[in-house]
Amino acid sequence: MSGRTPGTGPSKTGPSETGPSETAPWGAGSSGAAHDETATGVTGGPGGSPAAATVRERDALGAGALAGVFVQLKLSLLRNGLRQSSTRTAVFVTSLVFALLFAAGQLLGLILLRGNEHAVSVTVLLTGVLALGWAVLPLFFPGGDETLDPTRLVMLPLRPRPLVAALLTASLMGIGPLFALCLLLGSAFALAHGAVALLVSVLAVPLALLVCVALARAVAAANVRLLTSRKGRDLAVLSGLVIAIGAQLVNFGVQRLGESGGLSALEPAAGIIQWLPPAAAIGAIDSASEGAYGTALAQLALTAGALYGLLHSWQRSLTKLMTAPDGSTLAAAQESKARGERSSGQHRLLPDSRTGTVMRRSLRYVQRDPKTKAAWVSALAIGFIVPLFNAFQGSGSIYFTCFASGMLGVQMYNQFGQDTSAFWMVAQTIATTKDAYAELRARALALLLVTLPYTVVVTVIVAAVLDDWQALPSATGVALAVLGAMLGTGAISSARFPYSIPQDSAYKNVAPGQTGLAWMSVLGGMLAAAALCAPVIAATIWLHSTDGHAWLWSVLPFGALYGLLLGWAGLRLAAPMAARRLPEILTAVSKG
């Protein structure tokens, strides 16, 4: 097959100027190999045979020409993509400006770090964090660079070795590599002292950059089947959770550094990280500056070996991707069948009535709908992390666990929005206020199946960390009161202020024109819930201020019963409202 196969490869999505003349080098560099050997890189003779040497020589010659074509292709696709949309251009320019400003700040900070006794610890750990980011981001943003998607090149006669070299060269162009280069250059400047160290840095900086880029490409190629599936899209939706958890970890780490005497606390971790590529390349610069040339050579060799291993793994993944059929649909079907059997066993515990049916539907939304799953996982994780981290920092209170119940209580808001335009099927089952009450009650019970034990478990864990068992009953009572108030106000808000959740974008949670409605719904409901919990909060404060610690246990039954009353009252008030406003609700949730 020639490189001019219509409708395949880069010509399918490439710019108008990318014609047969640009695809010719691909066929020219590998058409001969296509006749006498497979495109998987398997040669016809032993490794030292003349045939193998000829293949390697042809690959080396084809890689240079192919790399130039890929670079031109990426630039053309980027240029034409920016021409098509002013919004895309604005986003790209804004991202570039912010990345350059942040990179300049990092570069200046690292330059000022030169001569500091902790410079090696900071630079080595920064390089390790940089590599971690390059490894993780492809899992959450699989479509970040579609110009280098290898699945579009399947029909072209390209051999894996030249293809890997060309893709690696083209991958070095972009905002991410530029940012990484600035950080690595600053690290080298902060550590290099002497001519030998300068020479080592000339090798270490590009080597570390190549390891980062190859790591990202190897991870993306190895998981391409996953990343193009529904599970991969779920990972992309959950990227915000990873950022939130990372921010909490950074905050926790900075506070710990301040308490433990500053940057000296980083030295034990840096001593380990400096032997892990690509941070080992930066560690080699420091070793050369101190005269440990053997150590520097070993660290450079370790990084080079890691680069070779990553390129080899990337090549194997590309070979499998280009030659093996996609059997993920068969595996998905088998998994779906097994999951259905397990699901039916779990749902058998629910009642055989309308309540059980609605509860099963709500729980399946959590399991299968990406946005609902993202909201739930984010609420569960952040609701657990915030009170726990505050407890570890010594500045928290056991009553911070109300944040956990509040985060999960928000899931009761906009219950009909997750149905989208399919709400008409739900509306057909609601003829009276009693039907509306049964619908809302079942949704609240499905939420309580998770939130009730979760709230209790989080409160017990925080009490154990703080060693504040005396306040455990009162904290649990307040948290349950908050949960009940959120369920009640959430039901009213769902009936009175429904809004649509767009399905065409993973990063839009409100349809255009309904943002104010969504904020009014959530914020207004949260403020109302806090006001409704005032009696329980006031009773708890009064017991603490009057040294009535012996009676703190009474807040638990009081808060639980009061929360139950608030939830029941909210459902009763929301039911007639929902039954009357079915057409308005359907219109509101169908705009996405």
C-alpha positions in Angstrom: 0.0 0.0 0.0 1.4 3.3 -0.9 1.6 6.4 1.3 -1.2 8.0 -0.8 -4.0 5.9 0.4 -7.0 8.3 0.3 -8.9 9.0 3.5 -6.2 7.6 5.8 -3.4 8.9 7.9 -2.6 12.6 8.1 -4.2 13.5 4.9 -7.5 12.7 6.5 -7.2 15.6 9.0 -4.2 17.4 7.7 -4.2 20.9 6.1 -4.9 21.5 2.5 -1.2 22.0 1.7 -0.3 18.5 3.0 -0.6 16.7 -0.3 0.9 13.6 -1.9 4.3 15.3 -2.1 4.5 15.3 1.7 3.3 11.8 2.1 5.8 10.5 -0.5 8.8 10.4 1.9 6.8 8.1 4.2 6.3 5.6 1.4 9.8 6.1 0.1 11.4 5.5 3.4 9.5 2.2 4.0 7.9 0.9 0.8 10.8 -1.4 0.2 10.5 -2.8 3.7 6.8 -3.3 3.0 7.5 -5.8 0.2 10.1 -8.0 1.9 9.2 -7.7 5.6 6.2 -6.7 7.7 5.7 -3.2 9.0 6.3 -4.4 12.6 10.1 -4.1 12.4 10.8 -7.9 12.3 13.7 -8.5 10.0 14.3 -11.5 7.8 17.7 -12.5 9.2 19.8 -12.6 12.3 20.7 -9.3 14.1 24.2 -9.3 12.6 23.3 -10.4 9.0 23.7 -8.1 6.0 20.0 -7.9 5.6 19.5 -6.6 9.2 22.3 -4.0 8.6 20.6 -2.9 5.4 17.3 -2.5 7.2 18.9 -0.5 10.0 20.7 1.7 7.5 17.4 2.3 5.6 15.6 3.1 8.9 18.3 5.7 9.8 18.0 7.4 6.5 14.2 7.3 6.5 13.9 8.6 10.1 15.5 12.0 9.2 13.3 12.6 6.3 10.2 11.4 8.2 11.0 13.6 11.2 11.0 16.7 8.9 7.7 15.7 7.4 6.1 15.2 10.9 7.4 18.5 12.1 5.9 20.3 9.0 2.7 18.4 9.5 2.3 19.4 13.1 3.0 23.0 12.3 0.5 23.0 9.4 -2.2 21.3 11.5 -1.6 23.8 14.4 -1.7 26.8 12.0 -4.8 25.7 10.2 -6.5 24.8 13.5 -5.9 28.2 14.9 -7.3 29.8 11.7 -10.6 27.9 12.0 -11.6 29.2 15.4 -11.0 32.5 17.1 -11.8 30.9 20.4 -9.2 28.3 19.9 -6.7 31.0 19.0 -7.5 33.0 22.1 -7.1 29.9 24.3 -3.8 28.9 22.7 -2.4 32.4 23.0 -3.6 32.7 26.6 -2.1 29.3 27.5 1.2 30.2 25.8 1.4 33.6 27.7 0.6 32.0 31.1 3.0 29.1 30.5 5.8 31.5 29.5 5.3 33.8 32.4 5.2 30.8 34.8 8.3 29.3 33.2 10.1 32.6 33.4 9.3 32.9 37.1 10.6 29.3 37.6 13.7 30.1 35.6 14.4 33.2 37.6 13.9 31.5 40.9 16.2 28.7 40.0 18.9 31.1 38.8 18.7 32.9 42.2 19.0 29.5 43.8 22.6 29.2 42.5 25.1 28.7 45.3 22.4 27.8 47.8 23.2 24.7 49.9 19.8 23.3 49.2 19.8 23.9 45.4 20.4 20.2 44.6 17.4 19.1 46.7 15.0 21.6 45.1 16.1 21.0 41.5 16.1 17.3 41.8 12.7 17.1 43.3 11.3 19.6 40.8 12.6 17.5 38.0 10.9 14.4 39.6 7.6 16.3 39.9 8.0 17.4 36.3 8.5 13.8 35.1 5.5 12.7 37.2 3.3 15.3 35.4 4.5 14.1 32.0 3.6 10.5 33.0 0.2 11.3 34.4 -1.2 14.0 32.1 -1.7 11.6 29.1 -4.1 9.5 31.2 -6.4 12.5 31.8 -6.0 14.5 28.6 -5.7 11.8 25.9 -6.8 14.2 23.2 -4.3 16.8 24.1 -2.2 16.4 20.9 -4.3 14.8 18.2 -1.8 15.9 15.6 0.4 13.0 16.6 -2.2 10.3 17.0 -0.6 7.1 15.7 -3.9 5.4 15.1 -4.3 7.7 12.0 -1.2 6.3 10.5 -2.2 2.6 10.5 -2.7 2.3 6.8 0.6 3.9 5.9 3.7 1.7 5.3 5.7 3.1 8.2 8.2 1.1 10.2 8.2 1.5 14.0 11.8 2.7 14.4 11.6 5.7 12.0 8.1 6.4 13.2 9.2 6.6 16.8 12.0 8.9 16.0 9.8 11.2 13.9 7.0 11.3 16.6 9.6 12.0 19.3 11.0 14.9 17.2 7.6 16.4 16.5 6.7 16.0 20.2 9.5 18.3 21.2 7.5 21.2 19.7 4.8 22.7 21.9 4.1 24.6 25.1 4.8 21.7 27.4 8.3 20.9 26.1 9.2 24.6 26.2 8.1 24.9 29.8 10.1 21.7 30.7 13.2 23.1 28.9 13.1 26.3 30.9 12.8 24.4 34.2 15.7 22.1 33.2 17.9 24.9 32.0 17.3 26.8 35.3 18.2 23.6 37.3 21.4 23.2 35.3 22.4 26.8 35.9 21.8 26.5 39.6 24.0 23.4 39.9 26.7 23.7 37.3 30.1 24.9 38.7 33.1 24.3 36.6 33.9 23.3 33.0 33.2 19.6 33.5 29.8 20.3 35.1 29.0 22.6 32.2 29.8 19.9 29.8 27.7 17.4 31.7 24.8 19.8 31.7 25.0 20.1 27.9 24.3 16.4 27.9 22.0 16.2 30.9 19.4 18.8 29.9 18.4 17.4 26.5 18.6 13.9 27.9 16.2 14.7 30.7 13.8 16.5 28.3 13.8 13.5 26.0 13.0 11.2 28.9 10.0 13.3 29.9 8.6 13.4 26.3 9.3 9.7 25.7 7.7 8.9 29.0 4.5 10.7 28.1 4.4 9.1 24.6 5.1 5.6 26.0 2.3 5.9 28.6 -0.2 7.2 26.0 0.7 4.5 23.4 0.4 1.7 26.0 -3.0 2.9 27.1 -4.5 4.1 23.8 -7.2 1.5 23.9 -8.2 2.5 27.3 -8.0 6.3 26.6 -10.3 6.0 23.6 -13.0 4.1 25.5 -15.6 5.3 27.9 -13.3 4.6 30.9 -10.7 6.9 29.3 -13.3 9.7 29.0 -14.1 9.1 32.7 -10.5 9.6 33.5 -10.5 12.9 31.7 -13.6 14.1 33.6 -11.8 13.1 36.9 -8.8 15.3 36.1 -10.2 18.1 38.2 -10.2 15.7 41.2 -6.5 15.0 40.7 -5.7 18.7 40.6 -7.7 19.3 43.8 -6.0 16.5 45.6 -2.6 17.6 44.3 -3.3 21.2 45.6 -4.1 19.8 49.0 -0.9 17.7 49.0 1.2 20.7 48.0 -0.4 22.8 50.7 0.2 20.1 53.3 3.8 19.7 52.1 4.6 23.4 52.3 3.2 23.6 55.8 5.2 20.6 56.9 8.4 22.1 55.4 7.8 25.3 57.4 7.3 23.3 60.6 10.4 21.0 60.1 13.0 23.7 59.5 12.8 24.6 55.8 14.4 23.0 52.8 16.7 20.8 54.8 13.8 18.4 55.2 13.9 17.7 51.5 17.4 16.2 51.5 16.4 12.5 52.4 13.9 12.5 49.5 16.3 14.2 47.1 18.9 11.6 47.9 16.6 8.9 46.5 15.1 10.8 43.7 18.5 11.8 42.2 19.0 8.2 41.2 15.6 8.0 39.4 15.5 9.2 35.7 15.2 12.0 34.6 16.1 13.6 37.9 19.3 11.5 37.8 20.5 13.6 34.8 20.1 16.8 36.9 21.8 15.0 39.8 24.8 14.2 37.5 25.4 18.0 37.1 25.7 18.3 40.9 28.0 15.3 41.1 30.3 16.7 38.4 30.4 20.0 40.2 31.6 18.2 43.4 34.2 16.2 41.5 32.4 12.9 41.7 32.9 12.1 38.0 32.2 8.4 38.3 28.8 9.1 40.1 27.9 11.7 37.4 28.7 9.2 34.6 26.6 6.5 36.3 23.7 8.9 36.7 23.9 9.9 33.0 24.1 6.3 32.0 21.1 5.5 34.1 19.1 8.2 32.4 20.2 7.1 28.9 19.2 3.5 29.8 15.8 4.7 30.9 15.4 6.7 27.6 16.3 3.6 25.6 13.9 1.5 27.6 11.0 4.0 27.1 11.7 4.2 23.4 11.7 0.4 23.1 8.5 0.2 25.1 6.9 2.9 22.9 8.0 1.0 19.8 6.5 -2.2 21.0 3.2 -0.5 21.8 3.1 1.1 18.4 3.8 -2.2 16.7 0.9 -3.8 18.6 -1.3 -0.9 17.9 -0.5 -0.9 14.2 -0.8 -4.6 13.6 -3.1 -6.2 16.3 -6.9 -6.0 15.9 -8.8 -4.1 18.5 -10.5 -6.7 20.7 -11.5 -4.2 23.4 -15.2 -4.4 22.3 -15.2 -8.1 23.0 -13.6 -7.7 26.4 -16.0 -4.8 27.1 -19.0 -7.0 26.3 -17.8 -9.8 28.5 -17.1 -7.3 31.3 -20.5 -5.8 30.8 -22.2 -9.1 31.1 -20.3 -10.0 34.3 -20.9 -6.6 35.7 -24.6 -6.9 35.0 -24.7 -10.2 36.9 -22.9 -8.7 39.9 -25.1 -5.6 39.7 -28.3 -7.7 39.7 -27.1 -9.5 42.8 -26.4 -6.2 44.6 -29.7 -4.6 43.6 -31.6 -7.7 44.7 -31.5 -6.2 48.3 -33.5 -3.2 47.2 -37.3 -3.3 47.5 -39.4 -4.6 44.5 -41.4 -1.4 44.1 -41.2 2.0 42.6 -38.8 3.1 45.3 -36.4 0.2 44.5 -36.6 0.9 40.8 -35.8 4.6 41.2 -33.0 3.8 43.6 -31.5 1.3 41.1 -31.7 3.9 38.4 -30.0 6.6 40.5 -27.2 4.2 41.5 -26.6 3.2 37.9 -26.2 6.9 37.0 -23.4 7.0 39.6 -21.8 3.9 38.1 -22.2 4.7 34.4 -22.7 8.4 33.7 -19.3 10.1 33.5 -20.4 13.5 34.9 -22.4 12.0 37.7 -19.6 9.7 38.6 -17.1 12.6 38.5 -19.3 14.6 40.8 -19.7 11.8 43.3 -16.0 10.8 43.3 -14.9 14.4 43.7 -17.4 14.9 46.6 -16.3 11.7 48.3 -12.6 12.5 47.9 -12.6 16.2 48.8 -15.1 15.7 51.6 -12.6 13.2 53.1 -9.4 15.0 52.4 -10.2 18.5 53.7 -11.2 17.5 57.3 -8.5 14.9 57.4 -5.7 17.2 56.2 -6.8 19.9 58.6 -6.7 17.3 61.4 -3.2 16.2 60.5 -2.0 19.8 60.4 -3.2 20.2 64.0 -5.4 23.2 63.2 -8.6 21.3 62.4 -11.7 20.5 64.4 -13.8 17.4 64.4 -16.7 19.6 63.3 -15.0 20.0 60.0 -16.6 16.7 59.1 -19.8 18.7 58.3 -17.9 19.7 55.2 -18.1 16.0 54.1 -21.8 15.7 54.6 -22.3 19.1 52.9 -20.3 18.0 49.8 -22.4 14.9 49.4 -25.6 16.7 50.2 -25.0 18.9 47.2 -25.6 15.8 45.0 -29.3 16.1 45.9 -29.5 19.4 44.0 -30.6 19.3 40.4 -31.8 15.7 40.5 -33.8 16.0 37.3 -30.9 17.7 35.4 -28.9 14.4 35.3 -31.9 12.9 33.4 -31.4 15.5 30.6 -34.1 15.2 27.8 -34.9 11.7 28.9 -36.8 13.2 31.9 -39.9 12.9 29.8 -40.0 9.2 30.6 -39.8 10.0 34.3 -42.5 12.6 33.9 -44.9 10.0 32.4 -44.8 8.1 35.7 -45.8 11.1 37.8 -49.5 11.8 37.7 -50.1 13.0 41.3 -48.2 14.6 44.2 -47.9 11.1 45.7 -46.0 9.9 42.7 -43.7 13.0 42.8 -43.1 12.4 46.5 -42.2 8.7 45.9 -39.8 9.7 43.1 -38.0 12.3 45.2 -37.9 10.1 48.3 -36.4 7.2 46.4 -33.7 9.5 45.0 -32.9 10.7 48.5 -32.8 7.2 49.8 -30.3 6.2 47.1 -28.1 9.1 48.1 -28.4 8.1 51.8 -27.2 4.6 51.1 -23.7 6.1 50.5 -23.7 9.4 52.4 -25.0 8.1 55.8 -22.2 5.5 56.4 -19.7 7.7 54.7 -20.4 10.6 57.1 -20.1 8.4 60.1 -16.8 6.8 58.9 -15.2 10.2 58.2 -16.2 11.6 61.5 -14.8 8.5 63.4 -11.5 8.8 61.4 -11.1 12.5 62.1 -11.9 11.9 65.8 -9.2 9.2 65.9 -6.6 11.5 64.3 -7.5 14.4 66.7 -8.0 12.0 69.7 -11.2 13.8 70.4 -13.6 11.0 71.2 -15.6 13.0 73.6 -16.9 15.3 70.8 -17.6 12.4 68.4 -21.3 12.1 69.2 -22.0 15.8 68.9 -20.0 16.1 65.7 -21.9 13.2 64.2 -25.2 14.7 65.2 -24.3 18.1 63.6 -23.1 16.4 60.4 -26.3 14.3 60.2 -28.4 17.5 60.7 -26.5 19.2 57.9 -27.1 16.1 55.6 -30.8 16.1 56.3 -31.1 19.8 55.7 -29.2 19.5 52.4 -31.5 16.6 51.2 -34.6 18.7 52.0 -33.4 21.9 50.4 -31.9 19.9 47.5 -35.3 18.4 46.7 -37.0 21.8 46.7 -34.2 23.3 44.6 -34.5 20.4 42.1 -38.2 21.1 41.6 -37.9 24.9 41.6 -34.6 25.6 39.9 -33.8 22.7 37.5 -31.1 23.3 34.9 -29.6 21.3 32.1 -26.2 19.5 32.2 -24.6 19.5 28.7 -23.5 16.1 27.4 -21.3 17.4 24.5 -18.5 18.5 26.7 -16.7 17.0 29.7 -15.9 20.3 31.2 -19.3 22.1 31.0 -21.7 21.4 33.9 -24.3 24.1 33.1 -25.9 24.9 29.8 -25.4 28.4 28.4 -27.7 30.9 29.9 -28.4 28.9 33.0 -25.2 29.6 35.0 -27.0 32.2 37.3 -29.8 29.7 37.9 -27.3 27.0 38.9 -25.5 29.2 41.3 -28.7 30.5 42.8 -29.9 26.9 43.3 -26.8 25.6 45.0 -25.6 28.6 47.0 -29.1 29.5 48.1 -29.9 26.0 49.1 -26.6 25.7 51.1 -27.3 29.0 52.9 -30.8 27.8 53.7 -29.5 24.5 55.0 -27.0 26.2 57.3 -29.8 28.4 58.7 -32.1 25.5 59.2 -29.3 23.7 61.2 -29.0 26.6 63.6 -30.8 24.9 66.5 -28.4 22.0 66.5 -25.4 24.2 66.0 -26.5 26.5 68.8 -27.1 23.6 71.2 -23.6 22.3 70.5 -22.0 25.6 71.1 -24.0 26.1 74.3 -22.8 22.8 75.7 -19.2 23.6 74.9 -19.3 27.1 76.4 -21.1 26.0 79.6 -18.8 23.0 80.2 -21.6 20.6 79.6 -19.3 18.1 78.0 -21.1 15.3 79.8 -24.2 16.0 77.7 -22.6 16.2 74.3 -23.8 12.7 73.5 -27.4 14.1 73.4 -26.6 16.1 70.2 -26.3 12.8 68.3 -30.0 11.7 68.6 -31.1 15.4 68.5 -29.2 16.0 65.3 -30.2 12.7 63.6 -34.0 13.3 64.4 -33.8 16.9 63.4 -32.1 16.1 60.1 -34.7 13.4 59.4 -37.4 16.0 60.0 -35.8 18.5 57.7 -35.4 15.9 55.0 -39.0 14.8 55.3 -40.3 18.3 55.3 -38.2 19.2 52.2 -39.6 16.2 50.3 -43.2 17.1 51.3 -42.8 20.7 50.1 -41.0 19.7 46.8 -43.4 17.0 45.8 -46.4 19.2 44.9 -44.1 21.7 43.3 -42.5 19.0 41.1 -45.9 17.6 40.1 -47.2 21.0 39.0 -44.0 22.0 37.1 -43.3 18.9 35.0 -43.4 20.7 31.6 -41.2 23.5 32.9 -38.7 21.0 34.4 -38.6 19.1 31.1 -37.9 22.3 29.2 -35.2 23.4 31.6 -33.3 20.1 31.6 -33.5 19.6 27.8 -31.5 22.7 26.9 -28.1 21.0 26.9 
